[in-house]
Amino acid sequence: MLPTSARLATPQAFIVDLDGTLVDTLGDFVAVLQRVLAELELPLVGREFVEHTVGQGSEHLIRSTLAEVGGAPSLYDPAWQLYQRFYRDINGQHAEVFPGVRAGLDALKALGLPMACLTNKPAAFARELLARKQLAGYFTLVFGGDDFERKKPDPLPLLKTCEALGTAPAHTWMVGDSSNDARAARAAGCPVVLLSHGYNHGQPIHAVDADAVFDSLDEFPRWLDAKVSRDPNARA
């Protein structure tokens, strides 16, 4: 665990997750997987299974779904191709921006610090979703799960994003919704806050090691202002 002075260092940039953090995309995932499974003549999966499985990249989601419905591993390649085609069509149709996100992003943007969106979703889908939901303008950089050799919870994507932002990890705050985000941030040396409305694999979000947990993104800038201004260690 990092010392408090490092964990609460004055922010110089923010890295923000996408699915479960900014946008509720669970409906998109369910719709795409149902179409893929129907095309392959396999049993369908329920919303609860999808909610507990998303967050570790498309490859993990597809393999886990095939295993859940008894599909042969050899079906992975055709399932992947179908998933890519159907997701391109559906992206954002069954998704909604979470309450408090726009106000929270406005407040963070007002700080004049750069923000990057970092997600395990393929980069093309991430950029398209941000554009369709009118969120793209908040971010100076957008990186997806196919931009780096490894995905969250590995720290590599965060370290590479910090490098691209030109900021030290200790001063680059991660905003996410799951243990994947928290584990990656801790390993990279970034402070991390989580939102409670996301997809944490069915596990309690308050049990995850984070600097704070909020019910909506607009709570974070207010907390940050009070924490940084009142904690002398935060300005060290």
Legacy VTK file of the C-alpha trace (Angstrom):
# vtk DataFile Version 3.0
C-alpha trace
ASCII
DATASET POLYDATA
POINTS 236 float
0.000 0.000 0.000
1.318 3.436 -0.915
1.918 6.032 1.804
-0.856 8.586 2.203
1.286 11.469 0.955
1.805 9.664 -2.363
-1.778 8.443 -2.675
-3.201 11.937 -2.159
-0.690 13.932 -4.149
-2.038 17.001 -5.906
-3.546 15.882 -9.227
-1.877 16.920 -12.449
-4.045 14.743 -14.706
-6.913 12.258 -14.561
-7.357 8.827 -16.145
-11.010 7.795 -16.403
-12.457 4.368 -17.194
-15.433 4.105 -19.573
-17.790 1.135 -19.112
-19.464 1.237 -15.708
-17.757 4.531 -14.872
-19.017 7.021 -17.448
-21.571 5.005 -19.386
-23.878 2.155 -18.415
-23.137 -0.133 -21.354
-24.480 -3.360 -19.888
-27.436 -3.327 -22.285
-25.066 -3.140 -25.252
-23.075 -6.145 -24.050
-26.212 -8.195 -23.455
-27.670 -7.339 -26.865
-24.442 -8.154 -28.712
-23.876 -11.447 -26.923
-27.463 -12.536 -27.508
-27.019 -11.949 -31.228
-23.694 -13.802 -31.288
-25.081 -16.808 -29.406
-28.223 -16.933 -31.508
-26.106 -16.893 -34.675
-24.050 -19.810 -33.321
-27.229 -21.632 -32.202
-26.105 -21.643 -28.584
-28.114 -20.970 -25.398
-28.419 -17.338 -24.382
-26.914 -15.799 -21.237
-28.648 -13.598 -18.707
-27.981 -10.004 -17.753
-26.557 -10.977 -14.355
-23.914 -13.202 -15.932
-22.853 -10.413 -18.280
-22.693 -7.884 -15.445
-20.361 -10.147 -13.472
-18.154 -10.924 -16.490
-17.518 -7.620 -18.292
-14.498 -5.466 -17.547
-11.523 -7.567 -18.591
-11.692 -7.082 -22.335
-13.666 -8.584 -25.208
-11.533 -11.720 -25.397
-12.249 -12.618 -21.780
-15.965 -11.878 -22.195
-16.309 -14.070 -25.267
-14.327 -16.992 -23.835
-16.245 -16.813 -20.547
-19.572 -16.688 -22.378
-18.739 -19.718 -24.514
-17.705 -21.627 -21.404
-20.926 -20.624 -19.638
-23.185 -21.949 -22.409
-21.129 -25.051 -23.203
-19.740 -23.785 -26.497
-16.622 -25.476 -27.814
-13.377 -23.484 -27.528
-13.043 -23.839 -31.315
-16.004 -21.456 -31.630
-13.957 -18.577 -30.264
-12.774 -17.272 -33.638
-16.227 -17.188 -35.282
-17.698 -15.755 -32.068
-15.035 -13.029 -32.076
-15.802 -12.088 -35.685
-19.528 -11.952 -34.995
-18.985 -9.946 -31.824
-16.944 -7.333 -33.668
-19.556 -6.985 -36.408
-22.562 -6.827 -34.115
-20.922 -4.498 -31.603
-20.056 -2.048 -34.362
-23.778 -1.879 -35.212
-25.130 -1.776 -31.650
-22.479 0.395 -29.925
-24.287 2.885 -27.682
-27.857 1.968 -28.672
-28.646 0.342 -25.315
-26.278 2.511 -23.238
-26.865 5.585 -21.087
-24.521 8.102 -19.480
-24.688 7.694 -15.713
-26.285 10.515 -13.683
-23.698 13.019 -12.439
-21.136 12.193 -15.129
-21.463 15.349 -17.206
-21.428 17.592 -14.142
-18.426 15.709 -12.762
-16.496 15.932 -16.022
-17.334 19.633 -16.308
-15.935 20.237 -12.819
-12.775 18.239 -13.537
-12.295 20.003 -16.870
-12.617 23.355 -15.092
-9.452 22.477 -13.164
-7.544 22.881 -16.430
-5.864 19.479 -16.148
-5.650 16.909 -18.965
-7.926 13.883 -18.899
-7.435 10.567 -20.651
-10.048 7.863 -21.083
-8.536 4.408 -20.567
-10.690 1.337 -21.100
-10.335 -2.362 -21.838
-12.917 -1.919 -24.622
-11.355 -1.920 -28.117
-10.188 1.605 -28.890
-12.351 2.104 -31.993
-15.491 1.156 -30.084
-14.492 3.375 -27.166
-13.942 6.435 -29.345
-17.203 5.856 -31.199
-19.143 5.465 -27.944
-17.663 8.643 -26.468
-18.579 10.530 -29.632
-22.130 9.155 -29.710
-22.685 10.127 -26.076
-21.122 13.610 -26.528
-18.297 12.850 -24.088
-15.322 12.848 -26.457
-14.540 16.532 -25.980
-13.554 16.039 -22.361
-10.541 13.865 -23.167
-7.178 14.773 -24.636
-6.355 11.071 -25.102
-8.392 7.876 -25.491
-6.768 4.446 -25.179
-8.463 1.068 -25.544
-7.646 -2.488 -24.621
-5.946 -3.102 -27.971
-3.569 -0.140 -27.687
-1.146 -1.892 -25.317
0.328 -5.356 -24.877
-1.652 -5.950 -21.683
-4.954 -4.783 -20.227
-6.056 -3.621 -16.799
-5.628 -4.900 -14.063
-2.052 -4.955 -15.335
-0.479 -1.554 -14.574
1.066 -1.207 -18.052
-1.871 0.703 -19.627
-1.848 3.228 -16.783
1.906 3.688 -16.934
1.778 4.182 -20.701
-1.093 6.637 -20.336
0.830 8.613 -17.705
3.766 8.692 -20.092
1.546 10.006 -22.879
0.074 12.631 -20.545
3.547 13.635 -19.364
2.629 13.241 -15.697
4.007 11.129 -12.855
1.762 8.260 -11.699
1.620 9.634 -8.141
0.005 12.806 -9.521
-2.260 11.061 -12.038
-5.572 10.038 -10.498
-7.460 6.982 -11.746
-11.273 7.076 -11.718
-12.914 3.701 -12.216
-15.620 1.323 -11.080
-13.992 -2.015 -10.308
-11.171 -3.937 -8.707
-9.534 -4.061 -12.153
-9.113 -0.289 -12.082
-8.013 -0.260 -8.445
-5.453 -3.044 -8.842
-3.971 -1.437 -11.943
-3.784 1.950 -10.230
-2.176 0.605 -7.071
0.418 -1.322 -9.074
1.162 1.741 -11.214
1.395 4.074 -8.196
-1.671 6.149 -9.075
-4.255 7.365 -6.561
-7.617 5.747 -7.280
-11.266 6.549 -6.624
-14.163 4.288 -7.574
-17.831 4.730 -8.432
-20.400 2.438 -6.881
-22.727 2.138 -9.902
-20.369 0.082 -12.067
-19.567 -3.569 -12.703
-17.304 -5.017 -10.034
-17.733 -8.695 -10.945
-20.575 -9.034 -8.434
-18.347 -8.083 -5.496
-18.926 -5.223 -3.007
-17.129 -2.127 -4.284
-16.494 -0.814 -0.777
-14.300 -3.858 -0.097
-11.861 -2.776 -2.824
-8.696 -0.912 -1.841
-9.333 2.660 -3.023
-8.832 6.173 -1.727
-12.562 6.875 -1.896
-15.815 5.484 -3.310
-18.575 7.743 -4.644
-22.126 7.126 -5.798
-21.763 9.560 -8.710
-18.888 11.274 -10.469
-19.955 14.795 -9.519
-19.149 14.022 -5.870
-15.469 13.476 -6.674
-14.384 17.048 -7.590
-15.963 18.448 -4.405
-14.235 15.824 -2.261
-10.975 16.367 -4.084
-11.067 20.115 -3.527
-11.664 19.669 0.187
-9.126 16.855 0.560
-6.277 18.576 -1.270
-6.890 21.917 0.418
-7.124 20.483 3.938
-4.516 17.706 3.869
-1.002 19.174 4.103
0.492 15.872 2.970
-1.493 16.087 -0.268
0.608 19.037 -1.422
3.938 17.399 -0.577
LINES 1 237
236 0 1 2 3 4 5 6 7 8 9 10 11 12 13 14 15 16 17 18 19 20 21 22 23 24 25 26 27 28 29 30 31 32 33 34 35 36 37 38 39 40 41 42 43 44 45 46 47 48 49 50 51 52 53 54 55 56 57 58 59 60 61 62 63 64 65 66 67 68 69 70 71 72 73 74 75 76 77 78 79 80 81 82 83 84 85 86 87 88 89 90 91 92 93 94 95 96 97 98 99 100 101 102 103 104 105 106 107 108 109 110 111 112 113 114 115 116 117 118 119 120 121 122 123 124 125 126 127 128 129 130 131 132 133 134 135 136 137 138 139 140 141 142 143 144 145 146 147 148 149 150 151 152 153 154 155 156 157 158 159 160 161 162 163 164 165 166 167 168 169 170 171 172 173 174 175 176 177 178 179 180 181 182 183 184 185 186 187 188 189 190 191 192 193 194 195 196 197 198 199 200 201 202 203 204 205 206 207 208 209 210 211 212 213 214 215 216 217 218 219 220 221 222 223 224 225 226 227 228 229 230 231 232 233 234 235
